[in-house]
Amino acid sequence: MGENALPTFAEALRVYLKIALYSFGGPAGQIAVMHKYVVEEKKWLGENRFLHALNYCMLLPGPEAQQLVTYIGWLLHGRRGGIVAGALFVLPGFLAILILSIIYALWQDVGFVQGIFYGIKPAVLAIVIGAVIKIGKKALKNEVMVGMAVLAFLAIFFFKITFPIIVVAAGLIGFIGGKVWEDKFLVVKGHADVRGSEEGLIDRLIQPIKPSLSTTFKTAVFWLALWLLPVALLALTLGMENIFTKQGFFFSQSALVTFGGAYSVLAYISQKAVETYGWLQPGEMLDGLGMAETTPGPLIQVVQFVGFMGAFRFAGYLDPVLAGVLASVLVTWVTFVPSFLFIFTGAPYIEQLRGNKSLTTALSGITAAVVGVVLNLGIWFSLHTLFKQMGELNFGALHVPLPEWGSVDWGAVFITVAAMFLYFGIKWDMLKTIGACVVIGLIIKLLVVNPGL
């Protein structure tokens, strides 16, 4: 591919596959991987174009990293590119969690798998820390943006203000701030303001296409039908009390309220899965979360584990493993198809508005807030990796996480230090770092902590 030619579909496909296989570490790590390949190395998108797309995806319910790679694929090769990029991003995690779910359901004693997880989690922690630093450097270009990131972090970490409220507040501050202090808020610039090194191939070679209402309507009808018709058919053929019908409706609903990443909805899903439906036993959600955190793909893929276990336990006349596999496909389908609906209907309008300064300053505010939110996820992940027990001090609306210092997991601390050295010190890539940490984790877990496993 020349410097003035867009990548071929085959070349883009290879990059999407790399992104999918390297997409460990939750949204922070996944977005950093995309940024590395499509902005830094390939220069397909400019910095501002990337952040503009990211901000739109952060506003949507559902997995923002999967939506972002779908958006990138759509920019490069239209709907075909978006479908392939978005589907590939989910596939490795789907297969990994399916295999782990089968092992978990059949044997429960997953000491070897626990050893793998034990090594992976600290490695992922190092990757997330690196991603937060990298994204922060790109987005926080002045003291006002830094201040907004800090406020967003304090709001969600200590006061548990929900992500949609933070986004709306940050957008309003950015919108108003742009009117009175434009030079501080016009950070994520539109296509009219992109220059030089900030340009990507798409900025130079692709002009925005004016969106059509009729095309938007047809697109929306197609993806709505693809999403909801299977659920309706299950209800008509199997009845409302069937396990697959219940899961189809429940996870379709969950897909619409997953604002701010998976963590924002996991408590709700866990409560319903345990107390209302009996799909999981108490504590099993954490096992599923461990699977999702340490396999490629979106963290919300944990819903696949929930669906598998529910169908495995309420299989009826089906083989339990077959029921779990079918539920895995169904739950994944109704969780991710809405993302394609949101991108293919909304992205053309978002692209059309890239030169709008009011929208741009609002998105700049949201970008800064997103850094604070991602930092919150990184610290949450750190605390739950390095400490076996967590408490909390409450002072009215203020909530202070309080780790039990006597529960420090020194093995996890050791692996984290090793991961930091490998990843930041000698600049190993993600997969080599994770592989080394898995070996250390297995040694500690199986030979030191539980030699009888």
C-alpha positions as CSV (number, residue, x, y, z in Angstrom):
1,M,0.0,0.0,0.0
2,G,1.4,3.4,-1.0
3,E,1.4,6.5,1.2
4,N,-1.6,7.9,-0.7
5,A,-3.7,4.8,-1.1
6,L,-6.2,3.3,1.4
7,P,-5.4,-0.2,2.7
8,T,-6.9,-3.1,0.8
9,F,-9.6,-5.1,2.5
10,A,-7.1,-8.0,3.0
11,E,-4.6,-5.7,4.7
12,A,-7.2,-4.2,6.9
13,L,-8.4,-7.7,7.8
14,R,-5.0,-8.7,9.1
15,V,-5.0,-5.6,11.3
16,Y,-8.5,-6.3,12.7
17,L,-7.3,-9.9,13.5
18,K,-4.2,-8.5,15.4
19,I,-6.5,-6.1,17.3
20,A,-8.8,-9.0,18.2
21,L,-6.0,-11.2,19.4
22,Y,-4.3,-8.5,21.4
23,S,-7.4,-7.0,22.9
24,F,-6.7,-7.8,26.6
25,G,-7.1,-5.5,29.5
26,G,-10.6,-4.1,29.1
27,P,-11.6,-1.0,27.2
28,A,-8.4,1.0,28.2
29,G,-6.1,-1.7,26.8
30,Q,-8.2,-2.4,23.8
31,I,-8.5,1.2,22.7
32,A,-4.8,1.6,23.2
33,V,-4.2,-1.4,20.9
34,M,-6.4,0.1,18.2
35,H,-4.7,3.5,18.6
36,K,-1.3,1.8,18.2
37,Y,-2.2,0.1,14.9
38,V,-4.5,2.4,13.1
39,V,-3.1,5.8,14.2
40,E,0.5,5.4,15.2
41,E,1.7,2.6,12.9
42,K,-0.6,2.5,9.9
43,K,-1.7,6.2,10.1
44,W,-5.1,5.3,8.6
45,L,-6.8,7.7,11.0
46,G,-5.5,11.0,12.4
47,E,-5.5,11.6,16.1
48,N,-8.5,13.8,16.1
49,R,-10.5,11.5,13.8
50,F,-9.8,8.6,16.2
51,L,-10.9,10.6,19.3
52,H,-14.0,11.9,17.5
53,A,-15.1,8.3,16.8
54,L,-14.1,7.2,20.3
55,N,-16.3,9.9,21.9
56,Y,-19.3,8.9,19.9
57,C,-18.8,5.2,20.9
58,M,-18.4,6.2,24.6
59,L,-21.9,7.8,24.4
60,L,-23.5,4.6,23.3
61,P,-24.8,1.6,25.3
62,G,-22.7,-1.4,24.8
63,P,-19.0,-2.3,24.4
64,E,-17.3,0.9,23.3
65,A,-14.1,-0.8,22.1
66,Q,-16.0,-3.2,19.8
67,Q,-18.1,-0.2,18.5
68,L,-14.9,1.7,17.9
69,V,-13.3,-1.0,15.7
70,T,-16.6,-1.3,13.9
71,Y,-16.6,2.4,13.2
72,I,-13.0,2.2,12.0
73,G,-13.9,-0.7,9.7
74,W,-16.9,1.3,8.4
75,L,-14.7,4.3,7.6
76,L,-12.2,2.2,5.6
77,H,-14.5,-0.2,3.7
78,G,-18.1,0.7,4.5
79,R,-20.5,-1.7,6.1
80,R,-18.6,-4.8,5.0
81,G,-15.5,-3.5,6.8
82,G,-17.5,-2.6,9.9
83,I,-19.2,-6.0,10.1
84,V,-15.9,-7.9,9.7
85,A,-14.0,-5.7,12.1
86,G,-16.7,-5.8,14.8
87,A,-17.3,-9.5,14.4
88,L,-13.6,-10.5,14.5
89,F,-13.2,-8.4,17.7
90,V,-15.7,-10.6,19.5
91,L,-14.7,-14.0,18.1
92,P,-11.5,-14.9,20.0
93,G,-13.1,-14.0,23.4
94,F,-16.3,-15.9,22.5
95,L,-14.3,-19.1,21.7
96,A,-12.1,-18.7,24.8
97,I,-15.0,-18.1,27.2
98,L,-17.0,-21.0,25.6
99,I,-14.1,-23.4,26.2
100,L,-13.6,-22.1,29.8
101,S,-17.3,-22.3,30.5
102,I,-17.5,-25.9,29.4
103,I,-14.5,-26.8,31.7
104,Y,-16.1,-24.8,34.6
105,A,-19.5,-26.4,34.2
106,L,-18.3,-30.0,33.9
107,W,-15.5,-30.1,36.4
108,Q,-15.7,-27.0,38.6
109,D,-12.1,-27.8,39.7
110,V,-10.2,-25.5,37.4
111,G,-7.0,-25.3,39.3
112,F,-4.9,-25.1,36.1
113,V,-7.2,-22.5,34.6
114,Q,-7.1,-20.6,37.9
115,G,-3.3,-20.6,37.7
116,I,-3.5,-19.2,34.2
117,F,-5.8,-16.4,35.4
118,Y,-3.5,-15.8,38.4
119,G,-0.7,-14.9,36.1
120,I,-2.7,-13.1,33.5
121,K,-4.5,-10.6,35.8
122,P,-1.3,-8.8,37.0
123,A,0.0,-8.7,33.4
124,V,-3.3,-7.1,32.2
125,L,-2.9,-4.6,35.0
126,A,0.4,-3.4,33.6
127,I,-1.1,-3.1,30.2
128,V,-4.1,-1.1,31.5
129,I,-1.7,1.3,33.3
130,G,0.2,1.8,30.1
131,A,-3.0,2.5,28.2
132,V,-4.2,5.0,30.7
133,I,-0.9,6.9,30.5
134,K,-0.9,6.9,26.7
135,I,-4.5,7.9,26.3
136,G,-4.1,10.6,28.9
137,K,-1.1,12.1,27.2
138,K,-3.0,12.3,23.9
139,A,-6.3,13.8,25.3
140,L,-5.2,16.0,28.2
141,K,-3.5,18.8,26.4
142,N,-4.0,21.6,28.9
143,E,-4.8,22.2,32.6
144,V,-8.5,22.5,32.0
145,M,-8.7,19.1,30.4
146,V,-6.6,17.6,33.2
147,G,-9.0,19.2,35.7
148,M,-12.0,17.7,34.0
149,A,-10.4,14.3,34.0
150,V,-9.7,14.6,37.7
151,L,-13.2,15.7,38.5
152,A,-14.7,12.8,36.5
153,F,-12.4,10.3,38.3
154,L,-13.4,11.7,41.7
155,A,-17.1,11.7,40.8
156,I,-17.2,8.0,39.7
157,F,-14.6,6.6,42.1
158,F,-15.6,8.3,45.4
159,F,-19.2,9.4,44.8
160,K,-20.4,6.6,42.4
161,I,-22.0,9.1,40.0
162,T,-23.1,7.1,37.0
163,F,-21.2,7.3,33.8
164,P,-24.1,8.8,31.7
165,I,-24.4,11.7,34.2
166,I,-20.7,12.3,34.0
167,V,-20.8,12.3,30.1
168,V,-23.7,14.7,30.0
169,A,-22.1,17.0,32.5
170,A,-18.7,17.0,30.7
171,G,-20.4,17.6,27.4
172,L,-22.3,20.6,28.8
173,I,-19.2,22.0,30.4
174,G,-17.3,21.5,27.1
175,F,-20.2,23.2,25.1
176,I,-20.4,26.2,27.4
177,G,-16.7,26.4,27.9
178,G,-16.1,26.5,24.2
179,K,-18.2,29.7,24.0
180,V,-16.1,31.6,26.6
181,W,-12.7,29.9,26.5
182,E,-12.3,28.3,23.1
183,D,-8.6,27.8,23.1
184,K,-8.8,25.6,26.1
185,F,-11.8,23.5,24.9
186,L,-11.2,23.2,21.2
187,V,-8.9,20.1,21.7
188,V,-10.6,17.4,19.7
189,K,-10.7,19.2,16.4
190,G,-12.9,18.7,13.4
191,H,-11.9,17.8,9.9
192,A,-11.5,21.5,9.0
193,D,-8.8,21.9,11.6
194,V,-6.7,18.8,11.0
195,R,-3.2,19.6,9.9
196,G,0.1,17.8,9.0
197,S,1.0,15.0,11.3
198,E,-2.5,14.9,12.7
199,E,-3.8,13.7,9.4
200,G,-4.6,10.1,8.5
201,L,-5.1,8.5,5.1
202,I,-8.9,8.7,5.7
203,D,-8.6,12.5,6.3
204,R,-6.8,13.0,3.0
205,L,-8.6,10.5,0.8
206,I,-12.2,10.1,2.0
207,Q,-14.7,13.0,2.0
208,P,-17.7,12.7,4.3
209,I,-20.8,11.5,2.5
210,K,-24.0,13.4,3.4
211,P,-26.2,10.9,5.3
212,S,-29.7,10.1,3.9
213,L,-32.7,9.7,6.1
214,S,-34.1,6.9,3.8
215,T,-30.9,5.0,4.0
216,T,-30.8,5.5,7.7
217,F,-34.3,4.2,8.1
218,K,-33.6,1.1,5.9
219,T,-30.4,0.4,7.9
220,A,-32.2,0.7,11.2
221,V,-35.0,-1.6,10.1
222,F,-32.6,-4.2,8.9
223,W,-30.5,-4.3,12.1
224,L,-33.5,-4.2,14.4
225,A,-35.0,-7.1,12.6
226,L,-31.7,-9.0,12.8
227,W,-31.5,-8.3,16.5
228,L,-35.0,-8.9,17.6
229,L,-36.6,-11.4,15.2
230,P,-34.7,-14.4,16.6
231,V,-35.9,-13.4,20.1
232,A,-39.5,-13.1,18.9
233,L,-39.3,-16.5,17.1
234,L,-38.0,-18.1,20.3
235,A,-41.0,-16.7,22.2
236,L,-43.5,-17.9,19.6
237,T,-42.0,-21.4,19.3
238,L,-40.8,-22.2,22.8
239,G,-42.9,-20.0,25.0
240,M,-42.0,-17.2,27.4
241,E,-40.9,-19.5,30.2
242,N,-38.3,-21.3,28.1
243,I,-34.7,-20.6,29.2
244,F,-33.7,-19.4,25.8
245,T,-36.6,-16.9,25.5
246,K,-35.9,-15.6,29.0
247,Q,-32.2,-15.1,28.2
248,G,-33.0,-13.5,24.8
249,F,-35.2,-10.9,26.3
250,F,-33.1,-10.3,29.4
251,F,-29.8,-9.8,27.6
252,S,-31.5,-7.7,24.9
253,Q,-32.6,-5.4,27.6
254,S,-29.2,-5.4,29.3
255,A,-27.6,-4.4,26.0
256,L,-29.5,-1.1,26.1
257,V,-28.4,-0.1,29.6
258,T,-24.7,-0.9,29.4
259,F,-23.5,2.7,29.5
260,G,-20.0,3.3,30.7
261,G,-18.6,-0.1,30.1
262,A,-19.5,-3.5,31.5
263,Y,-18.8,-2.6,35.1
264,S,-21.8,-0.3,35.2
265,V,-24.2,-3.1,34.5
266,L,-22.5,-6.2,36.0
267,A,-24.1,-5.7,39.5
268,Y,-27.5,-5.6,37.9
269,I,-26.9,-8.7,35.7
270,S,-25.4,-10.6,38.7
271,Q,-28.3,-9.9,41.0
272,K,-30.8,-11.0,38.4
273,A,-28.9,-14.1,37.4
274,V,-28.5,-15.2,41.0
275,E,-31.6,-14.1,42.8
276,T,-34.3,-13.9,40.2
277,Y,-33.4,-16.6,37.6
278,G,-31.1,-18.9,39.5
279,W,-28.7,-19.2,36.6
280,L,-25.7,-18.6,38.8
281,Q,-24.7,-19.5,42.3
282,P,-23.5,-16.7,44.6
283,G,-19.8,-15.9,43.8
284,E,-19.9,-17.5,40.4
285,M,-20.2,-14.1,38.7
286,L,-16.6,-13.3,39.9
287,D,-15.4,-16.5,38.2
288,G,-17.0,-15.4,35.0
289,L,-15.6,-11.9,35.3
290,G,-12.2,-13.4,35.7
291,M,-12.7,-15.3,32.5
292,A,-13.8,-12.1,30.7
293,E,-11.0,-10.0,32.1
294,T,-8.2,-12.3,31.1
295,T,-9.4,-13.4,27.6
296,P,-9.4,-11.2,24.5
297,G,-12.4,-9.1,23.7
298,P,-15.0,-6.9,25.5
299,L,-15.4,-7.4,29.2
300,I,-19.2,-7.5,28.7
301,Q,-18.6,-10.9,27.1
302,V,-19.0,-12.2,30.7
303,V,-22.7,-12.4,29.8
304,Q,-21.9,-15.4,27.7
305,F,-20.7,-17.2,30.8
306,V,-24.0,-16.3,32.6
307,G,-26.0,-17.5,29.6
308,F,-24.0,-20.8,29.3
309,M,-24.4,-21.6,33.0
310,G,-28.1,-20.8,33.0
311,A,-28.9,-23.0,30.1
312,F,-26.6,-25.7,31.4
313,R,-28.6,-25.8,34.6
314,F,-32.0,-25.5,32.9
315,A,-31.4,-27.5,29.8
316,G,-34.7,-29.4,29.8
317,Y,-34.6,-32.2,27.2
318,L,-31.4,-30.9,25.7
319,D,-27.9,-32.1,26.5
320,P,-26.6,-29.5,29.1
321,V,-23.4,-28.7,27.2
322,L,-25.4,-28.3,23.9
323,A,-27.9,-26.0,25.7
324,G,-25.0,-24.0,27.1
325,V,-23.4,-23.6,23.7
326,L,-26.7,-22.5,22.1
327,A,-27.2,-20.0,24.9
328,S,-23.7,-18.7,24.4
329,V,-24.5,-18.0,20.7
330,L,-27.8,-16.4,21.6
331,V,-26.5,-14.2,24.4
332,T,-23.6,-13.0,22.3
333,W,-25.9,-12.3,19.4
334,V,-28.4,-10.1,21.3
335,T,-25.5,-8.3,23.1
336,F,-23.5,-7.3,20.1
337,V,-25.9,-6.9,17.2
338,P,-27.2,-3.6,18.7
339,S,-23.7,-2.2,18.4
340,F,-23.8,-2.6,14.6
341,L,-27.2,-0.8,14.6
342,F,-25.8,2.2,16.5
343,I,-22.7,2.5,14.4
344,F,-24.2,2.1,10.9
345,T,-27.1,4.5,11.6
346,G,-25.3,7.1,13.7
347,A,-21.8,7.3,12.4
348,P,-22.6,9.0,9.1
349,Y,-24.2,11.9,11.1
350,I,-21.3,12.0,13.6
351,E,-18.9,12.2,10.7
352,Q,-20.9,15.0,9.1
353,L,-20.7,17.1,12.3
354,R,-16.9,16.8,12.7
355,G,-16.4,20.5,11.7
356,N,-19.0,21.8,14.1
357,K,-17.1,23.7,16.8
358,S,-19.8,23.5,19.4
359,L,-20.0,19.7,19.1
360,T,-16.2,19.6,19.0
361,T,-15.8,21.5,22.3
362,A,-18.5,19.3,23.9
363,L,-16.6,16.2,22.7
364,S,-13.4,17.6,24.0
365,G,-14.9,17.8,27.5
366,I,-16.2,14.2,27.2
367,T,-12.8,13.0,26.1
368,A,-11.2,14.4,29.2
369,A,-13.9,12.9,31.4
370,V,-13.4,9.5,29.7
371,V,-9.7,9.5,30.8
372,G,-10.9,9.9,34.4
373,V,-13.4,7.1,34.0
374,V,-10.8,4.8,32.4
375,L,-8.4,5.6,35.3
376,N,-11.2,4.6,37.7
377,L,-11.5,1.2,35.9
378,G,-7.7,0.8,36.1
379,I,-7.6,1.5,39.9
380,W,-10.7,-0.8,40.5
381,F,-8.9,-3.5,38.6
382,S,-5.7,-2.9,40.5
383,L,-7.3,-3.1,44.0
384,H,-9.2,-6.3,43.1
385,T,-6.0,-7.9,41.7
386,L,-3.6,-7.1,44.5
387,F,-5.9,-7.5,47.5
388,K,-8.0,-10.6,48.3
389,Q,-10.5,-8.7,50.4
390,M,-11.9,-5.2,49.9
391,G,-14.0,-3.0,52.3
392,E,-15.5,0.5,52.0
393,L,-15.9,3.5,54.3
394,N,-19.1,5.5,53.7
395,F,-19.6,9.1,54.7
396,G,-23.0,10.1,53.3
397,A,-22.5,10.3,49.5
398,L,-18.8,9.8,49.8
399,H,-17.6,6.2,49.4
400,V,-13.9,5.3,50.0
401,P,-12.7,1.9,48.9
402,L,-10.6,0.4,51.7
403,P,-8.5,-2.6,50.9
404,E,-7.8,-5.1,53.7
405,W,-4.1,-4.6,54.1
406,G,-3.7,-8.0,55.7
407,S,-5.1,-9.6,52.5
408,V,-2.3,-8.4,50.2
409,D,-1.7,-11.1,47.5
410,W,2.1,-11.1,47.4
411,G,2.1,-13.5,44.5
412,A,0.0,-11.0,42.5
413,V,2.3,-8.2,43.6
414,F,5.4,-10.1,42.5
415,I,3.8,-10.9,39.1
416,T,2.7,-7.2,38.7
417,V,6.3,-6.0,39.3
418,A,7.6,-8.5,36.8
419,A,4.9,-7.5,34.3
420,M,5.9,-3.8,34.8
421,F,9.5,-4.6,34.2
422,L,8.9,-6.7,31.1
423,Y,6.3,-4.3,29.5
424,F,7.8,-0.9,30.5
425,G,11.4,-1.7,31.3
426,I,12.5,-4.0,28.4
427,K,9.6,-3.1,26.1
428,W,8.2,-6.6,25.6
429,D,4.9,-6.7,23.6
430,M,1.6,-7.7,25.3
431,L,1.5,-11.3,24.3
432,K,5.1,-12.0,25.4
433,T,4.5,-10.2,28.7
434,I,1.3,-12.1,29.3
435,G,2.9,-15.4,28.4
436,A,5.7,-14.9,30.8
437,C,3.3,-13.9,33.6
438,V,1.2,-17.0,32.9
439,V,4.2,-19.2,33.5
440,I,5.0,-17.4,36.8
441,G,1.4,-17.6,37.8
442,L,1.2,-21.3,37.2
443,I,4.4,-21.9,39.2
444,I,3.1,-19.8,42.1
445,K,-0.5,-21.1,42.1
446,L,0.2,-24.8,41.4
447,L,3.6,-25.4,43.0
448,V,3.8,-22.9,45.8
449,V,0.3,-22.0,47.0
450,N,-1.6,-25.2,46.1
451,P,1.0,-27.9,45.3
452,G,-1.7,-30.6,45.5
453,L,-3.8,-29.2,42.6
